[in-house]
Amino acid sequence: MSDPIARAFPTRPLTIKAPLVRWRAWLVALVGIPLFVGGGLVASYEILPVLISDREIREIAVPLPKVRVENGHCRSRLMLLQSCDVTLVVPQVGGGTLSRKVGYLFLQPGGGDRQVTPMGDPARPELASIDLGLERWVNRVITYVCMMALLVVMVIGTLIVPISAHGRRKVAAAMSGRVLHPEPARIAYAQRVWHVTPMAGGLASKWEFSRRKAAPFVVDPRGGIILAVTAPGAPLFPLDEDLTWIDFTEQERAALRAARDEVIRGAPPQR
């Protein structure tokens, strides 16, 4: 770090008081996980029974002329995902009818309604299906597996949010109470996440703050260089423009701002 800032920087132990994300990370998990798990359970309840019954009859299924399609329609979702719902009216041996509702979800471009033929095992008409569903049985299985895998990934991703936030808070707590050293760094933003990279390159330290409008303490506007702090074995932690994320005294803040002005008037900070 350039001499003016190094000279002005306090040599006492410092405490990090930055507004790191806390409750919002857990809120994302508390809302997202039940939502994704519930969606998976509902989808499985609607999809799996028909998949299983169609597996039992798909090799021996024949047209069932006495079974009629009462209503049915197909909808295209996201251009590639087709969702079809059909109600079949199945005559019973002793008289009367059985209404069987079946749903099919499969990957296929296009959409719209289409003509279908009731199919099934004459010995078990209660498992009646349609030719569209039986022909695309493997496609439906693949679609279901992919959908469940995506939900699992989303659940894991939702869990990572509070876990990562907890990890960052632990790192900040471990840095607090130590003598911190000033370091120049570069910064990039992704929503509230600050990616702080050493001037020499390497892995970025990621910090998520609850204040969207917070700004870093820039020491070289031309080079886009900010001021961060670190300690042996610790990552880079950015300082905010108001210098309130560290327990500096007012005198220390004034000294750092004066040192920055001196750096800006002279040469860019050097390592």
PECORCOR-V620686 format. One record per residue. N is the residue number from 1. PSI is psi as a letter, one per 30 degrees, with the letter a starting at -180 (999 if undefined). OMEGA is omega in whole degrees, -180 to 180 (* if undefined). Layout:
N|PSI|OMEGA / N|PSI|OMEGA
This chain:
1|k|-179 / 2|l|-174 / 3|e|-178 / 4|e|-179 / 5|e|179 / 6|e|180 / 7|e|-176 / 8|f|-174 / 9|k|-177 / 10|k|-180 / 11|g|178 / 12|l|173 / 13|k|-177 / 14|l|180 / 15|k|177 / 16|k|-179 / 17|g|-175 / 18|k|180 / 19|i|178 / 20|k|-177 / 21|k|178 / 22|d|-173 / 23|e|-177 / 24|e|179 / 25|e|179 / 26|e|177 / 27|e|177 / 28|e|-180 / 29|e|-178 / 30|e|178 / 31|e|-173 / 32|e|-175 / 33|e|177 / 34|e|180 / 35|e|-178 / 36|e|179 / 37|e|178 / 38|e|177 / 39|e|178 / 40|e|179 / 41|e|179 / 42|e|179 / 43|e|180 / 44|e|179 / 45|e|-178 / 46|e|-171 / 47|e|-171 / 48|e|-178 / 49|e|-179 / 50|e|176 / 51|e|-178 / 52|e|-179 / 53|e|178 / 54|e|177 / 55|e|-178 / 56|f|-173 / 57|f|-169 / 58|e|-179 / 59|f|-176 / 60|g|-175 / 61|k|175 / 62|l|177 / 63|k|178 / 64|j|-174 / 65|f|-178 / 66|f|177 / 67|k|180 / 68|l|177 / 69|j|-178 / 70|e|174 / 71|l|-180 / 72|l|178 / 73|l|178 / 74|k|178 / 75|k|178 / 76|k|179 / 77|k|179 / 78|g|175 / 79|f|-176 / 80|f|-175 / 81|k|-180 / 82|k|179 / 83|j|-178 / 84|k|176 / 85|k|-175 / 86|k|173 / 87|k|-180 / 88|k|176 / 89|j|-174 / 90|k|178 / 91|k|179 / 92|l|-177 / 93|e|-178 / 94|g|-177 / 95|l|-178 / 96|l|-178 / 97|l|176 / 98|k|177 / 99|k|-179 / 100|k|178 / 101|k|-179 / 102|k|178 / 103|k|-178 / 104|k|178 / 105|k|-177 / 106|l|180 / 107|k|177 / 108|k|177 / 109|l|178 / 110|a|-179 / 111|a|180 / 112|l|179 / 113|l|-179 / 114|l|177 / 115|k|180 / 116|l|179 / 117|k|176 / 118|k|-179 / 119|l|175 / 120|a|177 / 121|j|-179 / 122|f|-180 / 123|f|180 / 124|i|-177 / 125|f|-180 / 126|f|176 / 127|g|-177 / 128|k|178 / 129|a|177 / 130|l|-177 / 131|e|-180 / 132|e|-179 / 133|e|-179 / 134|e|180 / 135|f|-177 / 136|g|-176 / 137|e|179 / 138|e|177 / 139|e|-180 / 140|e|178 / 141|e|179 / 142|e|179 / 143|e|180 / 144|e|-180 / 145|e|180 / 146|e|-180 / 147|e|178 / 148|e|178 / 149|e|178 / 150|e|179 / 151|e|178 / 152|e|179 / 153|e|-180 / 154|e|178 / 155|e|179 / 156|e|178 / 157|e|178 / 158|e|178 / 159|e|-178 / 160|e|-177 / 161|e|-180 / 162|e|179 / 163|e|178 / 164|e|179 / 165|e|178 / 166|e|179 / 167|e|179 / 168|e|178 / 169|e|178 / 170|e|179 / 171|e|179 / 172|e|179 / 173|e|179 / 174|e|178 / 175|f|-178 / 176|k|180 / 177|g|179 / 178|l|173 / 179|j|-177 / 180|k|-178 / 181|k|179 / 182|k|178 / 183|k|173 / 184|k|-178 / 185|l|173 / 186|l|-174 / 187|k|173 / 188|l|-175 / 189|k|170 / 190|j|-171 / 191|b|-180 / 192|g|-177 / 193|k|177 / 194|k|177 / 195|j|-175 / 196|j|-175 / 197|k|176 / 198|l|180 / 199|e|180 / 200|f|-178 / 201|l|-178 / 202|a|-178 / 203|k|179 / 204|k|170 / 205|k|-177 / 206|k|179 / 207|k|179 / 208|k|-177 / 209|l|-178 / 210|f|-179 / 211|j|-177 / 212|e|-173 / 213|g|179 / 214|k|-179 / 215|k|179 / 216|l|177 / 217|j|-175 / 218|k|179 / 219|f|177 / 220|j|-179 / 221|e|-179 / 222|e|-178 / 223|f|-179 / 224|h|-177 / 225|k|180 / 226|l|177 / 227|k|176 / 228|l|176 / 229|l|179 / 230|l|176 / 231|l|180 / 232|k|-180 / 233|g|-178 / 234|l|177 / 235|l|175 / 236|k|177 / 237|k|-175 / 238|k|173 / 239|k|178 / 240|l|-176 / 241|e|-179 / 242|f|180 / 243|h|-179 / 244|f|-178 / 245|f|173 / 246|k|-176 / 247|h|174 / 248|l|170 / 249|l|179 / 250|e|178 / 251|e|179 / 252|e|177 / 253|e|-180 / 254|e|180 / 255|e|179 / 256|e|178 / 257|e|178 / 258|e|178 / 259|e|178 / 260|e|179 / 261|e|180 / 262|e|179 / 263|e|-178 / 264|e|179 / 265|f|-178 / 266|b|-177 / 267|l|176 / 268|l|178 / 269|k|178 / 270|l|175 / 271|999|*
